[in-house]
Amino acid sequence: MNIYQQGLDQCAANAQPLTPVTFLKRTAEVFPDRTAIIHGNDHISYRDFQRNVNRFASALTKRGVKPGDTVTIIAANIPAYIEAHYAVPLTGAILNSLNTRLDAQALAFILDHGECDVLLVDTAFSDVMKTAIALSTRQPVVIDILDPLSGDTNCIGEIEYKELLAEGDDVLTENFITDEWQALALNYTSGTTGNPKGVVYSHRGAYLNAIGNTLIWPMSEPPVYLWTLPMFHCNGWCFPWSIVAVGGTQVCLRQVEVTAIADAMKEYNVSHFCGAPIVLNMILNGDPEVLKGIPRNIKAMTAGAPPPAAVIKGMEKLGFDITQTYGLTEVYGPCVVSEWKPEWNERDSDERAALKARQGVRYPTQEEVDVLDPETMLPVPLDAETIGEIMFRGNTTMKGYLKNETATESAFSEGWFHSGDLAVKHPDGFIEIRDRSKDIIISGGENISSVEVEGVLYKHPAILEAAVVARSDEKWGETPCAFVTIKDGYSISEQEVIDFCRDNMASFKAPRSIVFSDLPKTSTGKIQKFVLREKVRSLFG
């Protein structure tokens, strides 16, 4: 034993479990009168936010909720949802967020698999949850959340949320967070093939990723953050905790549509928001009259899918400051950022947009992110050409998949979390996604990135949205097939789209068939390529 191992043990004075719920206690003490949450005409101070959280946690404990229980919530982005991100972990229970667009059968599976003990239901989702509960084997305590901005009053529970708060105490006396490796949250993957997997977060991981957000995104002044990102998606990319850590204001938004977004930005002088590229594209193509008067230099973080450079360029032309990040549910949402370098400011707009479209480098709070050859587990060269798989390891990687040791072991094989995303590394070390492993198109022995083809399609002035998948071909094996949505007021032929692609990229990469249609999307704005692949098979055999 060396001298640094003698009499220097951990104790309560020098080692406390890391948990993001401690952010609220500090901010409420320092800025009790600052506005924490805005929802319609309601302005909730940090003092009241803290009191609501304490009452919520206390009431759950009095009703028998204990460490290791599962408290499930389905709701729009409303104050009770933010409060749940603090109150539920304070009891030692695990917060399980439900995707609001799932059907009753999928919701019932999650209730059963996650062993739901308490269920909070925004009454806008009462009908589907009533069916899900009937299909489920669980009998949870059901708590209704009546939101005046919803207009839905169909209660299915035994008590309403505000009545529950009235049962609780203003001050918590017992600490149920005794280990930072305790489970904090349970989030289910989209489950496009088979049942979804339950991703388990720890208090430590959520704390670190929440801090990571504040390190890589400019927040020199207390931010006014607009909730366009669903909170059920990776716990809102950990921003319910990040914004509180910096003493910011969270503006709730039930419906994500251009007028509501623009009105909120103008009314509350919004400084920050998050959203998938599909949300940016929606704003970019919004009515100019609706967008008029939006504050300049609003900072937008985008992730969830590789954003086309044309969308980034268009949003920056409107006055938004775009930061692109990358991650997955299994790594607490974003933990890679396209970090901007001052010397790039002198580049032209096209070059800047292309640089910002790269996924980037790891957060300071994620220990390792690399692009590896999955066969040899060696890093690919920094040549912007050699494709490998993005892999992670560090403290902001999930605990594992709930009740699925086989999937957990597979995901963590060779000591890395395998993302399934294919990418290259540029000479400066920045990662750029080329495709999901299942989405790469192999044509005549050549790999074609659907993301690259989509980036070209988005440059066409008539194209609103685009997605590319493989179509079987007797000669080439596979060729790209593009699904395209045209902007209102425009008309364009299949051959014109193909010719445009051939003029702007290597001709063998250009799509050989075009399908004009709306694109199927998940609730987080990701295009459902598995649906498009099925459509290709039905259209072309």
C-alpha positions as CSV (number, residue, x, y, z in Angstrom):
1,M,0.0,0.0,0.0
2,N,1.5,3.4,-1.0
3,I,1.1,6.6,1.0
4,Y,-1.8,7.8,-1.1
5,Q,-3.9,4.8,-0.1
6,Q,-3.4,5.4,3.7
7,G,-6.1,7.3,5.5
8,L,-7.5,8.8,2.3
9,D,-10.7,6.8,1.9
10,Q,-13.9,8.0,0.5
11,C,-16.4,9.3,3.1
12,A,-19.6,11.4,3.1
13,A,-17.5,14.6,3.3
14,N,-15.5,14.0,0.1
15,A,-17.7,11.7,-2.1
16,Q,-21.3,12.2,-2.9
17,P,-23.2,10.3,-5.7
18,L,-23.3,12.4,-8.9
19,T,-26.9,13.0,-9.9
20,P,-28.5,15.7,-12.0
21,V,-31.4,16.3,-9.5
22,T,-28.9,18.3,-7.4
23,F,-28.9,21.0,-10.0
24,L,-32.4,22.2,-9.0
25,K,-31.5,22.5,-5.3
26,R,-28.6,24.8,-6.1
27,T,-30.4,27.0,-8.6
28,A,-33.5,27.3,-6.4
29,E,-31.3,28.5,-3.6
30,V,-29.4,31.0,-5.7
31,F,-32.2,32.3,-8.0
32,P,-35.5,31.5,-6.2
33,D,-37.5,34.3,-7.9
34,R,-36.1,33.6,-11.4
35,T,-38.6,32.1,-13.9
36,A,-37.9,28.4,-14.3
37,I,-40.8,27.3,-16.5
38,I,-43.3,29.1,-18.8
39,H,-46.4,27.4,-20.0
40,G,-49.1,29.6,-21.5
41,N,-49.8,32.3,-18.9
42,D,-48.2,30.3,-16.1
43,H,-44.7,31.5,-15.0
44,I,-43.3,29.2,-12.4
45,S,-40.4,30.5,-10.3
46,Y,-37.5,28.3,-9.2
47,R,-38.9,28.5,-5.7
48,D,-42.2,27.0,-6.8
49,F,-40.5,24.5,-9.1
50,Q,-38.5,23.2,-6.2
51,R,-41.6,23.0,-3.9
52,N,-43.6,21.2,-6.6
53,V,-40.8,18.6,-7.0
54,N,-40.6,18.1,-3.3
55,R,-44.3,17.6,-3.0
56,F,-44.4,15.3,-6.0
57,A,-41.6,13.1,-4.6
58,S,-43.0,13.1,-1.1
59,A,-46.5,12.1,-2.3
60,L,-45.1,9.2,-4.4
61,T,-43.1,8.0,-1.4
62,K,-46.2,8.2,0.9
63,R,-48.1,6.1,-1.7
64,G,-45.4,3.4,-1.5
65,V,-43.1,4.2,-4.3
66,K,-39.6,2.9,-3.4
67,P,-36.1,2.6,-4.9
68,G,-36.2,0.4,-8.0
69,D,-39.8,1.0,-8.8
70,T,-40.8,2.2,-12.3
71,V,-42.8,5.5,-12.7
72,T,-44.0,5.8,-16.2
73,I,-45.2,9.0,-17.9
74,I,-46.9,9.9,-21.2
75,A,-47.3,13.6,-21.8
76,A,-46.7,16.5,-24.1
77,N,-43.9,18.9,-23.2
78,I,-45.6,20.4,-20.1
79,P,-44.4,21.5,-16.6
80,A,-45.4,18.2,-14.9
81,Y,-43.0,16.4,-17.3
82,I,-40.1,18.6,-16.3
83,E,-41.0,18.2,-12.6
84,A,-41.0,14.4,-13.1
85,H,-37.4,14.5,-14.2
86,Y,-36.5,15.6,-10.6
87,A,-39.2,14.1,-8.4
88,V,-39.2,10.5,-9.6
89,P,-35.4,10.1,-9.3
90,L,-35.5,11.7,-5.8
91,T,-37.6,8.7,-4.6
92,G,-35.0,6.3,-6.0
93,A,-37.5,5.2,-8.6
94,I,-36.8,5.1,-12.4
95,L,-38.5,7.5,-14.8
96,N,-39.9,5.7,-17.9
97,S,-41.0,8.1,-20.7
98,L,-43.4,6.8,-23.3
99,N,-43.4,7.8,-26.9
100,T,-46.7,9.7,-27.5
101,R,-47.0,8.3,-31.0
102,L,-46.9,4.6,-30.2
103,D,-50.0,2.5,-30.5
104,A,-51.8,0.8,-27.6
105,Q,-50.1,-2.6,-28.2
106,A,-46.6,-1.2,-28.1
107,L,-47.4,0.9,-25.0
108,A,-48.8,-2.2,-23.3
109,F,-45.5,-4.1,-24.1
110,I,-43.5,-1.3,-22.4
111,L,-45.8,-1.2,-19.3
112,D,-45.2,-4.9,-18.9
113,H,-41.5,-5.1,-19.8
114,G,-40.7,-2.1,-17.6
115,E,-42.9,-3.4,-14.8
116,C,-44.7,-0.1,-14.4
117,D,-45.8,0.7,-10.8
118,V,-47.2,4.2,-11.3
119,L,-48.4,5.8,-14.5
120,L,-48.9,9.5,-15.1
121,V,-51.1,10.3,-18.1
122,D,-51.6,13.6,-19.8
123,T,-55.3,13.4,-20.5
124,A,-54.7,14.1,-24.2
125,F,-53.5,10.5,-24.3
126,S,-56.1,9.0,-22.1
127,D,-57.9,7.0,-24.8
128,V,-54.8,5.1,-26.1
129,M,-53.5,4.6,-22.5
130,K,-56.9,3.2,-21.4
131,T,-56.6,0.6,-24.1
132,A,-52.9,-0.1,-23.3
133,I,-53.7,-0.6,-19.6
134,A,-56.4,-3.1,-20.6
135,L,-53.9,-5.0,-22.8
136,S,-51.2,-4.9,-20.1
137,T,-50.8,-7.3,-17.2
138,R,-49.8,-4.4,-14.9
139,Q,-52.2,-2.6,-12.6
140,P,-50.3,0.7,-11.9
141,V,-51.5,3.6,-9.8
142,V,-52.8,6.0,-12.6
143,I,-52.4,9.7,-12.1
144,D,-54.1,12.1,-14.5
145,I,-52.4,15.3,-15.6
146,L,-55.0,17.9,-16.6
147,D,-53.4,20.6,-18.8
148,P,-55.6,23.7,-19.5
149,L,-53.9,24.2,-22.8
150,S,-54.9,20.7,-24.0
151,G,-58.6,20.9,-23.6
152,D,-58.8,17.1,-23.0
153,T,-60.5,16.3,-19.7
154,N,-61.0,12.6,-20.1
155,C,-59.6,11.3,-16.8
156,I,-58.8,7.6,-16.4
157,G,-56.9,7.7,-13.1
158,E,-57.6,7.6,-9.4
159,I,-56.2,11.1,-8.7
160,E,-55.2,14.3,-10.6
161,Y,-51.7,15.6,-10.6
162,K,-52.3,18.7,-8.5
163,E,-54.3,16.7,-6.0
164,L,-51.3,14.4,-5.7
165,L,-49.0,17.4,-5.1
166,A,-51.3,18.4,-2.2
167,E,-50.6,15.1,-0.5
168,G,-46.9,15.8,-0.4
169,D,-44.6,17.9,1.9
170,D,-42.7,21.0,1.0
171,V,-39.4,19.6,2.3
172,L,-37.8,16.2,1.7
173,T,-36.0,14.7,4.6
174,E,-34.9,11.3,3.3
175,N,-32.2,10.6,0.6
176,F,-32.9,7.7,-1.6
177,I,-30.0,8.3,-4.0
178,T,-27.1,6.4,-2.4
179,D,-25.2,5.2,-5.5
180,E,-24.5,7.2,-8.7
181,W,-24.7,3.9,-10.6
182,Q,-28.4,3.5,-9.6
183,A,-30.8,3.5,-12.5
184,L,-32.4,6.9,-13.1
185,A,-34.3,6.5,-16.4
186,L,-35.7,3.9,-18.8
187,N,-36.1,4.8,-22.4
188,Y,-37.2,2.4,-25.2
189,T,-35.7,2.3,-28.6
190,S,-37.9,2.7,-31.6
191,G,-38.3,-1.0,-32.2
192,T,-38.5,-0.9,-36.0
193,T,-37.7,-4.6,-36.0
194,G,-39.4,-6.6,-33.2
195,N,-40.0,-5.3,-29.8
196,P,-38.2,-2.2,-28.6
197,K,-35.3,-2.5,-26.2
198,G,-35.3,-0.8,-22.8
199,V,-32.2,1.4,-22.4
200,V,-31.3,2.1,-18.8
201,Y,-29.6,5.3,-17.7
202,S,-27.6,5.9,-14.5
203,H,-27.6,9.0,-12.3
204,R,-23.9,9.4,-13.1
205,G,-24.3,9.2,-16.8
206,A,-27.2,11.7,-16.9
207,Y,-25.3,14.1,-14.7
208,L,-22.3,14.0,-17.0
209,N,-24.1,14.3,-20.2
210,A,-26.2,17.2,-18.9
211,I,-23.0,19.0,-18.0
212,G,-21.6,18.1,-21.4
213,N,-24.4,19.9,-23.1
214,T,-23.6,23.1,-21.2
215,L,-19.9,22.8,-22.1
216,I,-20.3,22.5,-25.9
217,W,-23.3,24.8,-26.5
218,P,-22.9,28.6,-25.9
219,M,-24.9,29.6,-22.8
220,S,-23.1,32.7,-21.6
221,E,-26.4,34.2,-20.4
222,P,-29.2,32.2,-18.7
223,P,-30.9,30.6,-21.7
224,V,-34.5,30.8,-22.6
225,Y,-35.0,27.3,-24.0
226,L,-38.0,26.4,-26.2
227,W,-39.2,22.8,-26.0
228,T,-39.6,21.7,-29.6
229,L,-37.8,18.4,-28.9
230,P,-40.1,15.7,-27.3
231,M,-39.0,15.1,-23.7
232,F,-39.6,11.4,-24.2
233,H,-36.7,11.3,-26.6
234,C,-33.6,10.4,-24.5
235,N,-35.1,12.5,-21.7
236,G,-35.1,15.5,-23.9
237,W,-31.3,14.9,-24.7
238,C,-30.8,15.6,-20.9
239,F,-31.8,19.2,-21.3
240,P,-34.4,19.1,-18.4
241,W,-31.3,18.9,-16.3
242,S,-28.9,21.1,-18.4
243,I,-31.1,24.2,-18.5
244,V,-31.6,24.0,-14.7
245,A,-27.9,23.6,-14.1
246,V,-27.3,27.0,-15.7
247,G,-30.4,28.7,-14.2
248,G,-32.3,29.0,-17.5
249,T,-36.0,29.3,-18.3
250,Q,-37.8,26.4,-20.0
251,V,-40.7,27.3,-22.3
252,C,-43.1,24.5,-22.8
253,L,-44.8,23.8,-26.2
254,R,-47.5,21.2,-26.7
255,Q,-47.6,21.3,-30.5
256,V,-44.6,21.5,-32.7
257,E,-45.7,23.5,-35.7
258,V,-44.2,26.6,-37.3
259,T,-46.7,29.2,-36.1
260,A,-46.5,28.1,-32.5
261,I,-42.7,27.9,-32.6
262,A,-42.4,31.4,-34.2
263,D,-44.9,32.9,-31.8
264,A,-43.1,31.5,-28.7
265,M,-39.7,32.7,-30.0
266,K,-41.0,36.2,-30.4
267,E,-43.1,36.4,-27.2
268,Y,-40.4,34.9,-24.8
269,N,-37.3,36.1,-26.6
270,V,-36.1,32.5,-27.0
271,S,-32.3,32.0,-27.1
272,H,-32.0,28.2,-27.6
273,F,-34.0,25.2,-28.9
274,C,-33.3,21.6,-30.0
275,G,-34.8,19.7,-32.9
276,A,-34.2,17.0,-35.5
277,P,-33.3,18.2,-39.0
278,I,-36.9,17.7,-40.0
279,V,-37.9,20.5,-37.5
280,L,-35.3,22.8,-39.0
281,N,-36.6,22.0,-42.5
282,M,-40.1,22.8,-41.3
283,I,-39.1,26.2,-40.0
284,L,-37.0,26.9,-43.1
285,N,-40.0,26.3,-45.4
286,G,-42.5,28.1,-43.1
287,D,-44.5,31.2,-44.2
288,P,-42.1,34.2,-44.3
289,E,-44.8,36.3,-42.7
290,V,-45.0,34.0,-39.8
291,L,-41.3,33.9,-39.4
292,K,-41.0,37.7,-39.6
293,G,-39.7,39.2,-36.3
294,I,-38.0,36.1,-34.9
295,P,-35.0,37.2,-32.9
296,R,-31.6,36.8,-34.6
297,N,-28.9,34.4,-33.5
298,I,-31.2,31.9,-31.8
299,K,-29.0,28.9,-31.2
300,A,-30.4,25.6,-32.5
301,M,-29.0,22.2,-31.7
302,T,-29.9,19.5,-34.2
303,A,-29.4,15.7,-34.0
304,G,-31.4,12.6,-34.6
305,A,-30.4,12.2,-38.3
306,P,-27.5,13.7,-40.4
307,P,-28.7,17.2,-41.4
308,P,-28.3,18.1,-45.1
309,A,-25.9,20.9,-45.6
310,A,-28.5,22.8,-47.6
311,V,-30.8,22.9,-44.5
312,I,-28.1,24.2,-42.3
313,K,-27.2,26.9,-44.9
314,G,-30.8,27.9,-45.2
315,M,-31.4,28.2,-41.5
316,E,-28.2,30.2,-41.0
317,K,-29.4,32.5,-43.8
318,L,-32.6,33.1,-41.7
319,G,-30.4,34.1,-38.8
320,F,-30.2,30.9,-36.7
321,D,-26.9,29.7,-35.3
322,I,-26.8,25.9,-35.9
323,T,-24.8,23.4,-33.8
324,Q,-25.0,19.8,-35.0
325,T,-24.6,17.0,-32.6
326,Y,-24.8,13.2,-32.8
327,G,-25.7,10.4,-30.5
328,L,-28.1,7.6,-29.8
329,T,-30.5,6.6,-27.1
330,E,-27.8,4.3,-25.7
331,V,-25.4,7.2,-25.1
332,Y,-28.0,9.6,-23.4
333,G,-28.7,11.4,-26.7
334,P,-26.0,13.7,-28.2
335,C,-22.4,13.2,-27.0
336,V,-20.6,14.2,-30.2
337,V,-20.5,17.7,-31.5
338,S,-19.5,19.4,-34.7
339,E,-17.4,21.9,-32.7
340,W,-16.8,25.1,-34.6
341,K,-13.3,26.5,-35.1
342,P,-12.9,30.3,-35.5
343,E,-10.7,30.0,-38.6
344,W,-13.7,28.5,-40.4
345,N,-15.5,31.8,-40.2
346,E,-13.8,33.0,-43.3
347,R,-15.0,30.2,-45.4
348,D,-17.9,30.8,-47.9
349,S,-21.5,29.8,-46.8
350,D,-21.4,26.4,-48.7
351,E,-18.1,25.4,-47.0
352,R,-19.3,26.4,-43.6
353,A,-22.5,24.5,-44.0
354,A,-20.6,21.4,-45.1
355,L,-18.3,21.7,-42.1
356,K,-21.3,22.0,-39.8
357,A,-23.0,19.0,-41.3
358,R,-20.2,16.7,-40.1
359,Q,-21.0,14.9,-36.8
360,G,-17.8,16.1,-35.2
361,V,-15.8,15.1,-32.1
362,R,-16.7,13.7,-28.7
363,Y,-18.1,15.8,-25.8
364,P,-15.5,16.4,-23.0
365,T,-17.7,14.2,-20.8
366,Q,-17.5,11.1,-23.1
367,E,-14.2,9.3,-22.8
368,E,-13.8,7.7,-26.2
369,V,-15.6,7.9,-29.6
370,D,-13.9,6.4,-32.7
371,V,-14.6,5.0,-36.1
372,L,-13.3,1.4,-36.0
373,D,-13.2,-1.5,-38.5
374,P,-15.7,-3.9,-36.9
375,E,-13.6,-6.9,-38.0
376,T,-10.2,-5.8,-36.7
377,M,-11.4,-3.3,-34.1
378,L,-8.7,-0.9,-35.4
379,P,-9.3,2.8,-36.1
380,V,-9.9,3.6,-39.8
381,P,-7.4,6.0,-41.4
382,L,-8.0,9.8,-41.3
383,D,-8.7,9.9,-45.1
384,A,-12.4,10.9,-45.2
385,E,-13.0,7.8,-47.4
386,T,-12.5,4.6,-45.4
387,I,-15.8,3.5,-43.8
388,G,-16.0,2.0,-40.3
389,E,-18.5,1.8,-37.5
390,I,-18.8,4.5,-34.9
391,M,-18.2,3.1,-31.4
392,F,-18.3,4.6,-27.9
393,R,-17.0,3.9,-24.5
394,G,-17.2,6.1,-21.4
395,N,-19.4,7.3,-18.6
396,T,-22.2,8.5,-20.8
397,T,-22.9,5.1,-22.2
398,M,-26.0,3.3,-21.0
399,K,-25.9,0.7,-18.1
400,G,-27.4,-1.7,-20.6
401,Y,-30.7,-3.1,-22.0
402,L,-33.3,-4.0,-19.4
403,K,-33.8,-7.7,-18.9
404,N,-31.8,-8.5,-22.1
405,E,-28.3,-9.6,-21.2
406,T,-27.7,-11.1,-24.6
407,A,-28.4,-7.8,-26.4
408,T,-26.3,-5.9,-23.8
409,E,-23.3,-8.3,-24.3
410,S,-23.5,-8.0,-28.0
411,A,-23.7,-4.2,-27.9
412,F,-20.7,-4.0,-25.6
413,S,-18.5,-6.6,-27.3
414,E,-14.8,-5.9,-27.4
415,G,-15.2,-3.3,-24.8
416,W,-17.0,-0.8,-27.0
417,F,-20.6,0.1,-27.6
418,H,-21.3,-0.6,-31.2
419,S,-23.6,2.0,-32.7
420,G,-24.4,0.5,-36.1
421,D,-23.7,3.8,-37.7
422,L,-21.1,3.9,-40.5
423,A,-18.8,6.8,-40.9
424,V,-15.4,8.2,-42.0
425,K,-12.8,10.3,-40.2
426,H,-11.5,13.5,-41.7
427,P,-7.9,14.5,-41.5
428,D,-8.8,16.8,-38.6
429,G,-10.3,13.8,-36.7
430,F,-13.9,14.9,-37.2
431,I,-16.4,12.1,-37.8
432,E,-18.9,12.2,-40.6
433,I,-21.7,9.6,-40.9
434,R,-22.1,7.9,-44.2
435,D,-25.0,5.6,-43.3
436,R,-26.6,3.2,-40.9
437,S,-25.0,-0.2,-41.6
438,K,-28.3,-1.5,-42.9
439,D,-28.8,1.6,-45.1
440,I,-25.6,1.5,-47.2
441,I,-26.3,0.7,-50.8
442,I,-23.8,-1.6,-52.6
443,S,-24.1,-1.1,-56.4
444,G,-21.7,-3.0,-58.7
445,G,-19.4,-3.6,-55.7
446,E,-19.2,0.1,-54.9
447,N,-20.6,1.5,-51.6
448,I,-23.1,4.3,-52.0
449,S,-24.0,6.5,-49.0
450,S,-27.7,7.2,-48.9
451,V,-26.9,10.3,-46.8
452,E,-24.6,11.7,-49.5
453,V,-27.3,11.3,-52.1
454,E,-29.9,12.9,-49.9
455,G,-27.6,15.8,-49.3
456,V,-27.5,16.5,-53.0
457,L,-31.3,16.1,-53.4
458,Y,-31.8,18.7,-50.6
459,K,-29.9,21.3,-52.7
460,H,-32.6,21.3,-55.4
461,P,-34.8,24.3,-54.9
462,A,-38.0,22.3,-55.6
463,I,-37.3,19.5,-53.1
464,L,-38.7,19.8,-49.6
465,E,-37.7,16.3,-48.2
466,A,-35.8,13.4,-49.6
467,A,-34.8,9.8,-48.5
468,V,-32.8,7.2,-50.4
469,V,-32.9,3.4,-50.0
470,A,-31.7,0.5,-52.1
471,R,-33.7,-1.0,-54.9
472,S,-32.7,-4.5,-56.2
473,D,-31.2,-4.6,-59.7
474,E,-30.4,-7.6,-61.8
475,K,-27.2,-6.1,-63.2
476,W,-25.8,-4.0,-60.4
477,G,-27.2,-5.8,-57.4
478,E,-28.6,-2.6,-55.9
479,T,-29.2,0.9,-57.1
480,P,-30.4,4.0,-55.2
481,C,-34.1,4.8,-55.2
482,A,-35.1,8.3,-54.0
483,F,-38.4,9.2,-52.3
484,V,-39.0,12.9,-52.8
485,T,-41.5,15.4,-51.4
486,I,-41.9,18.5,-53.6
487,K,-42.5,22.0,-52.2
488,D,-45.9,23.6,-52.7
489,G,-46.0,25.5,-56.0
490,Y,-43.2,23.5,-57.7
491,S,-43.3,20.9,-60.4
492,I,-40.5,18.6,-61.4
493,S,-40.1,15.3,-63.3
494,E,-38.3,12.1,-62.4
495,Q,-35.7,12.6,-65.1
496,E,-35.0,16.2,-64.0
497,V,-34.3,15.0,-60.5
498,I,-32.0,12.2,-61.8
499,D,-30.2,14.7,-64.1
500,F,-29.7,17.1,-61.2
501,C,-28.0,14.4,-59.1
502,R,-25.8,13.3,-62.0
503,D,-24.7,16.9,-62.4
504,N,-23.8,17.2,-58.7
505,M,-22.1,13.9,-57.9
506,A,-20.5,10.8,-59.4
507,S,-23.1,9.5,-61.9
508,F,-23.0,5.9,-60.5
509,K,-24.3,7.3,-57.1
510,A,-27.3,9.1,-58.7
511,P,-30.7,7.5,-58.0
512,R,-32.1,5.5,-61.0
513,S,-35.7,5.8,-59.8
514,I,-37.6,8.5,-58.1
515,V,-40.9,8.2,-56.2
516,F,-42.8,11.3,-55.4
517,S,-44.6,11.0,-52.0
518,D,-44.7,12.1,-48.4
519,L,-42.1,10.5,-46.2
520,P,-43.1,8.3,-43.2
521,K,-41.5,9.6,-40.0
522,T,-41.1,8.6,-36.3
523,S,-42.3,10.8,-33.6
524,T,-38.8,12.3,-33.3
525,G,-38.7,13.3,-36.9
526,K,-36.6,10.4,-38.2
527,I,-37.6,9.1,-41.6
528,Q,-38.7,5.5,-41.4
529,K,-36.5,3.9,-44.1
530,F,-37.8,0.4,-43.3
531,V,-41.2,1.6,-44.5
532,L,-39.7,2.9,-47.7
533,R,-37.8,-0.3,-48.3
534,E,-41.1,-2.2,-48.0
535,K,-42.6,0.3,-50.5
536,V,-39.8,-0.3,-52.9
537,R,-40.4,-4.0,-52.8
538,S,-44.1,-3.5,-53.5
539,L,-43.5,-1.0,-56.3
540,F,-40.6,-2.7,-58.1
541,G,-40.6,-6.3,-56.9
